[in-house]
Amino acid sequence: MFFSVNPYTGERIAQYKALSDRDIQDALELSVEAGKIWRKETVSARAALLRNTAEILREDKERFALMITQEMGKPITESRAEIDKCAWVCEYYAENAAIYLEDEFVQTDAQRSYIRKQPLGLILAIMPWNFPFWQVFRFAAPTLTAGNTALLKHAANVMGCAEMIEEIFMKAGYPAGVFQNLYINHEQVNDLLSNPVVKAVSLTGSERAGVAIATQAGKYVKKCLLELGGNNAFIVLKDADIDLTVQTAVKARMLNAGQSCIAAKRFIVVAAIYDEFVYAFTEALKELKYGNPEDESTDYGPMARADLAEALQNQMLASIAQGAKLVLGGKQEAAMHEISLLTEVKPGMPAFDEETFGPLVAVIRAKDEKEAIKLAQETKYGLGLSIFSRDVKAAEGLVDQFEDGAVFINALVKSDPRLPFGGTKLSGYGRELAKEGILEFVNLQTVYIK
């Protein structure tokens, strides 16, 4: 059984029965049969269903947003924004898919030669709890529109969201079997990956999950897209606009109570403005209100589960034991974790080296710009980073020193349907969104006619 529990109240919302092996086999067979027809459908017909999907998301936004808030604790205002973003990605691919998927003619010595975009087939999606609608839709919108079918294995604590997502696709008019939600465990995922009808897998999750899935995918020679953890640096140079930087820093750390792979986690500040920044940042964080995530005035709610809050607390305490200074917060009870700000954080501490998935703020002092860049580079992750400086041209000149998937100047790192999204190093590989996202699960088929 899978249980949905409200992290703010601790009350059980619902329970879901795991599928049997026979149920899974039925789902596979349904998907394969649906795929034979779906792959032949025109892109314009698939795009029309995406537009229907966007309409449904907007029309029933309150119900969907409330499920997100109740299952994983996201403030209701942020949950509504998540649904809006899902509608946006559907509309984006409805508008652009035909352009991205059209044949590309290449001049060679042939009479005609071109590249076709052919769907791979059945794609398995393994998705996390922190953005339970958005993570699925940013995968599904391009993948289904490219002509693939999909099976969703969602996180165990957001099965209500998973159920609603399947309901949305069915209501939008997608044929039965094109998108299916599966109530399955990790062992059953391994069985799915070994099945030859599953052609590829997309995982958004932890580094540990990524290693496990990539190992299985590699064993069966299957395409794998991984969007894993992040330890994003937020670099503040001496000429930064402090007001803008602090305002952005609060959002960059505290969106979804800090439970985001692209959240800023290491605030690296040059010594010349370190004290000024820490003071202003601390005062701004103090203004945020903890409370019931269903309350419109709540700025941040509980973490998604009590064990996650406990793990964050352990990272904080271990960093303090190694010399970090606690300036703000520090308390944790069940799934509630106060905003906690640490200064004098250094390499070797969990708050510097590890991904801190929650409202723990690590501020690092750098003596100058050169050391700030060096400290930002000291991470096994490569998802994204931000640089703040009034000299935009000089800041842009630093971009080539970083290997990350994204560099944002005077802005927080975010995903946008118009831009490719993904990381390097242990943040994973492959790209979602934009043109690159819709081409991840297609066969680029060369056609040569002499």
QUIZIRA-V987315 format. One record per residue. N is the residue number from 0. SS is DSSP state (helix for helix, strand for strand, loop for the rest). PSI is psi in radians with two decimals (999 if undefined). OMEGA is omega in whole degrees, -180 to 180 (999 if undefined). Layout:
# QUIZIRA-V987315
n;ss;psi;omega
N;SS;PSI;OMEGA
N;SS;PSI;OMEGA
This chain:
# QUIZIRA-V987315
n;ss;psi;omega
0;loop;2.57;173
1;strand;2.38;-176
2;strand;2.34;175
3;strand;2.12;-175
4;strand;2.30;177
5;loop;2.02;-176
6;loop;-0.35;179
7;loop;-0.75;-178
8;loop;-0.37;-175
9;loop;0.06;-177
10;loop;2.49;177
11;strand;2.28;-179
12;strand;-0.81;-177
13;strand;2.95;174
14;strand;2.65;-175
15;strand;2.35;-177
16;loop;2.30;178
17;loop;2.54;-180
18;loop;2.59;174
19;loop;2.92;178
20;helix;-0.62;179
21;helix;-0.71;178
22;helix;-0.73;-179
23;helix;-0.72;179
24;helix;-0.69;177
25;helix;-0.72;179
26;helix;-0.71;178
27;helix;-0.81;-179
28;helix;-0.71;179
29;helix;-0.72;-179
30;helix;-0.74;-180
31;helix;-0.80;-180
32;helix;-0.73;178
33;helix;-0.66;-178
34;helix;-0.56;180
35;helix;-0.60;180
36;helix;-0.75;-175
37;helix;-0.69;-178
38;loop;-0.37;180
39;loop;-0.16;180
40;loop;2.60;180
41;loop;2.68;178
42;helix;-0.64;-180
43;helix;-0.62;178
44;helix;-0.68;177
45;helix;-0.69;180
46;helix;-0.62;179
47;helix;-0.65;178
48;helix;-0.56;176
49;helix;-0.69;178
50;helix;-0.70;175
51;helix;-0.73;-179
52;helix;-0.77;179
53;helix;-0.71;179
54;helix;-0.77;180
55;helix;-0.74;179
56;helix;-0.77;-178
57;helix;-0.70;-177
58;helix;-0.62;-176
59;loop;0.54;-175
60;helix;-0.71;-176
61;helix;-0.73;-179
62;helix;-0.76;180
63;helix;-0.76;-179
64;helix;-0.70;180
65;helix;-0.64;178
66;helix;-0.75;177
67;helix;-0.87;-177
68;helix;-0.75;-178
69;helix;-0.58;-176
70;helix;-0.61;-177
71;helix;0.12;168
72;loop;0.13;179
73;loop;2.35;176
74;loop;2.47;-173
75;helix;-0.58;179
76;helix;-0.67;178
77;helix;-0.60;178
78;helix;-0.72;177
79;helix;-0.74;179
80;helix;-0.62;178
81;helix;-0.74;178
82;helix;-0.73;177
83;helix;-0.70;-179
84;helix;-0.61;177
85;helix;-0.73;177
86;helix;-0.68;179
87;helix;-0.80;-177
88;helix;-0.57;176
89;helix;-0.80;179
90;helix;-0.63;180
91;helix;-0.85;-179
92;helix;-0.50;174
93;helix;-0.62;-179
94;helix;-0.60;-169
95;helix;-0.20;-174
96;helix;-0.76;-177
97;helix;-0.64;178
98;helix;-0.80;-177
99;helix;-0.49;-174
100;helix;-0.02;-179
101;loop;2.73;180
102;loop;2.49;177
103;strand;1.99;-180
104;strand;2.36;-177
105;loop;2.28;180
106;loop;2.07;177
107;loop;-2.86;177
108;loop;0.04;177
109;loop;2.85;172
110;loop;-0.70;175
111;strand;2.40;174
112;strand;2.41;-177
113;strand;2.93;-179
114;strand;2.15;176
115;strand;2.65;175
116;strand;1.79;-173
117;strand;2.24;-180
118;strand;2.52;179
119;loop;-0.61;-178
120;loop;-2.23;-177
121;strand;2.14;-178
122;strand;2.29;176
123;strand;2.25;178
124;strand;2.19;177
125;strand;1.97;-168
126;loop;2.69;-175
127;loop;3.10;-174
128;loop;-0.29;-167
129;loop;-0.57;171
130;loop;1.32;-165
131;loop;-0.39;174
132;loop;-0.87;-174
133;helix;-0.80;-177
134;helix;-0.65;-179
135;helix;-0.79;-176
136;helix;-0.57;179
137;helix;-0.39;171
138;helix;-0.87;-169
139;helix;-0.70;-175
140;helix;-0.92;178
141;helix;-0.66;-174
142;helix;-0.79;178
143;helix;-0.67;-178
144;helix;-0.40;174
145;loop;-0.14;177
146;loop;0.08;177
147;loop;2.88;167
148;strand;2.88;-174
149;strand;2.52;169
150;strand;2.33;-180
151;strand;2.17;168
152;strand;1.78;-176
153;loop;2.94;178
154;loop;2.55;-172
155;helix;-0.43;-176
156;helix;0.02;179
157;helix;0.71;-179
158;helix;-0.44;175
159;helix;-0.72;176
160;helix;-0.75;180
161;helix;-0.75;179
162;helix;-0.75;179
163;helix;-0.66;-179
164;helix;-0.76;176
165;helix;-0.72;178
166;helix;-0.71;-180
167;helix;-0.83;-179
168;helix;-0.68;178
169;helix;-0.78;-180
170;helix;-0.56;180
171;helix;-0.27;178
172;loop;0.13;177
173;loop;2.42;179
174;loop;2.56;178
175;loop;2.30;178
176;loop;-0.26;179
177;loop;-0.70;175
178;strand;2.15;180
179;strand;2.42;174
180;strand;2.32;-179
181;strand;2.26;173
182;loop;1.58;-175
183;loop;2.82;179
184;loop;-3.14;-175
185;helix;-0.63;179
186;helix;-0.69;179
187;helix;-0.49;174
188;helix;-0.77;179
189;helix;-0.69;178
190;helix;-0.70;179
191;helix;-0.75;-179
192;helix;-0.49;179
193;helix;-0.23;-178
194;loop;2.24;-176
195;loop;-0.32;180
196;loop;-0.33;174
197;strand;2.05;-171
198;strand;-0.42;-176
199;strand;2.95;-179
200;strand;2.46;174
201;strand;2.17;180
202;strand;2.26;165
203;strand;2.11;-176
204;loop;-2.69;-175
205;loop;2.86;175
206;helix;-0.75;-179
207;helix;-0.77;178
208;helix;-0.67;180
209;helix;-0.75;178
210;helix;-0.77;-178
211;helix;-0.80;-177
212;helix;-0.74;179
213;helix;-0.64;177
214;helix;-0.81;179
215;helix;-0.76;180
216;helix;-0.72;178
217;helix;-0.64;179
218;helix;-0.61;-178
219;loop;0.23;176
220;loop;1.01;-179
221;loop;2.49;177
222;strand;2.45;-177
223;strand;2.25;173
224;strand;2.26;-177
225;strand;2.16;171
226;strand;1.81;-169
227;loop;-2.60;-173
228;loop;3.01;177
229;loop;2.67;176
230;loop;0.97;-169
231;strand;2.33;174
232;strand;2.57;176
233;strand;1.69;-171
234;strand;2.19;-180
235;strand;1.91;-179
236;loop;2.92;-168
237;loop;-0.36;-179
238;loop;0.27;-179
239;loop;2.59;172
240;loop;1.85;-173
241;helix;-0.77;-178
242;helix;-0.87;178
243;helix;-0.74;-176
244;helix;-0.79;180
245;helix;-0.77;179
246;helix;-0.75;179
247;helix;-0.65;-179
248;helix;-0.71;179
249;helix;-0.80;179
250;helix;-0.70;-177
251;helix;-0.52;180
252;helix;-0.60;-166
253;helix;-0.02;173
254;helix;2.27;-179
255;helix;0.63;-178
256;helix;0.59;178
257;helix;0.09;-176
258;loop;1.22;-178
259;loop;2.40;180
260;loop;-0.53;-178
261;loop;0.13;176
262;loop;2.54;172
263;strand;2.27;-177
264;strand;-0.48;179
265;strand;1.91;-179
266;strand;1.81;-175
267;strand;1.99;-170
268;strand;2.30;179
269;strand;2.60;-171
270;helix;-0.55;-175
271;helix;-0.51;-180
272;helix;0.25;-175
273;helix;-0.92;-176
274;helix;-0.73;179
275;helix;-0.76;-179
276;helix;-0.82;-178
277;helix;-0.75;180
278;helix;-0.88;-178
279;helix;-0.70;180
280;helix;-0.79;180
281;helix;-0.79;-180
282;helix;-0.66;179
283;helix;-0.69;179
284;helix;-0.58;179
285;helix;-0.44;-177
286;loop;-0.29;-176
287;loop;2.40;-175
288;loop;2.19;173
289;strand;2.54;177
290;loop;-2.88;179
291;loop;2.12;-177
292;loop;-0.26;176
293;loop;-0.17;179
294;loop;2.26;-178
295;loop;-0.48;-176
296;loop;-0.05;-179
297;loop;2.27;177
298;loop;-0.68;175
299;strand;2.57;-178
300;loop;-2.75;-180
301;loop;2.89;168
302;loop;2.92;-171
303;loop;-0.50;179
304;loop;2.70;180
305;helix;-0.66;-178
306;helix;-0.53;177
307;helix;-0.69;177
308;helix;-0.67;178
309;helix;-0.71;179
310;helix;-0.72;178
311;helix;-0.71;178
312;helix;-0.69;179
313;helix;-0.68;177
314;helix;-0.71;-180
315;helix;-0.85;-178
316;helix;-0.67;178
317;helix;-0.65;179
318;helix;-0.69;177
319;helix;-0.72;179
320;helix;-0.42;-180
321;loop;0.10;173
322;loop;-0.08;177
323;loop;2.65;-179
324;strand;2.22;177
325;strand;2.02;-177
326;strand;-0.49;-175
327;strand;2.47;173
328;loop;-2.49;178
329;loop;-0.24;-176
330;loop;2.59;177
331;strand;2.34;177
332;strand;2.08;-175
333;loop;-2.23;-178
334;loop;-0.08;179
335;strand;2.19;173
336;strand;2.12;178
337;loop;2.67;167
338;loop;2.18;-176
339;strand;2.14;-177
340;strand;2.22;178
341;strand;2.37;171
342;strand;3.04;-179
343;loop;0.60;176
344;loop;2.41;-177
345;loop;2.80;175
346;loop;2.49;-177
347;loop;-0.38;177
348;loop;2.57;177
349;helix;-0.63;-179
350;helix;-0.29;177
351;helix;-0.79;-171
352;helix;-0.54;-171
353;loop;2.80;172
354;loop;2.15;177
355;loop;1.88;-171
356;loop;1.36;-177
357;loop;-3.02;-172
358;loop;0.91;175
359;strand;2.18;-175
360;strand;2.14;-180
361;strand;2.09;179
362;strand;2.25;-175
363;strand;2.32;179
364;strand;2.28;174
365;strand;2.41;-175
366;loop;-0.50;179
367;loop;-3.07;-178
368;helix;-0.75;-178
369;helix;-0.78;180
370;helix;-0.59;178
371;helix;-0.75;178
372;helix;-0.75;180
373;helix;-0.78;180
374;helix;-0.69;179
375;helix;-0.59;-179
376;helix;-0.26;-176
377;loop;1.27;178
378;loop;2.61;178
379;loop;-0.11;-179
380;strand;2.88;180
381;strand;0.86;-177
382;loop;-0.86;-180
383;loop;2.99;176
384;strand;2.85;178
385;strand;2.56;175
386;strand;2.29;-180
387;strand;2.14;-179
388;loop;2.53;174
389;loop;-0.42;179
390;loop;1.52;-174
391;helix;-0.70;-179
392;helix;-0.75;178
393;helix;-0.70;178
394;helix;-0.72;178
395;helix;-0.52;178
396;loop;-0.27;179
397;loop;-0.20;-172
398;helix;-0.73;-175
399;helix;-0.20;179
400;helix;-0.08;-176
401;loop;2.51;-179
402;loop;-0.04;-172
403;loop;2.80;178
404;loop;-0.38;-179
405;loop;2.46;172
406;strand;2.15;180
407;strand;2.26;-180
408;strand;2.15;-178
409;loop;0.60;178
410;loop;2.76;176
411;loop;2.66;178
412;loop;2.29;-180
413;loop;2.86;175
414;loop;2.56;-176
415;loop;2.22;-179
416;loop;-0.41;-177
417;loop;-0.17;-175
418;loop;2.46;178
419;loop;2.53;-175
420;strand;2.27;178
421;loop;3.07;-173
422;loop;-3.02;176
423;strand;3.11;-180
424;strand;-2.36;-176
425;loop;0.14;171
426;loop;-0.06;174
427;strand;-2.89;-179
428;strand;2.82;-173
429;loop;2.90;-178
430;loop;2.43;172
431;strand;2.86;176
432;loop;2.94;-178
433;helix;-2.84;179
434;helix;-0.69;-177
435;helix;-0.61;-178
436;helix;-0.66;-178
437;helix;-0.31;179
438;loop;-0.06;-179
439;loop;-0.66;-175
440;loop;0.83;171
441;strand;2.70;172
442;strand;2.05;176
443;strand;1.64;-171
444;strand;2.08;178
445;strand;2.29;175
446;strand;2.18;-174
447;strand;2.11;-177
448;strand;2.02;-177
449;loop;999;999
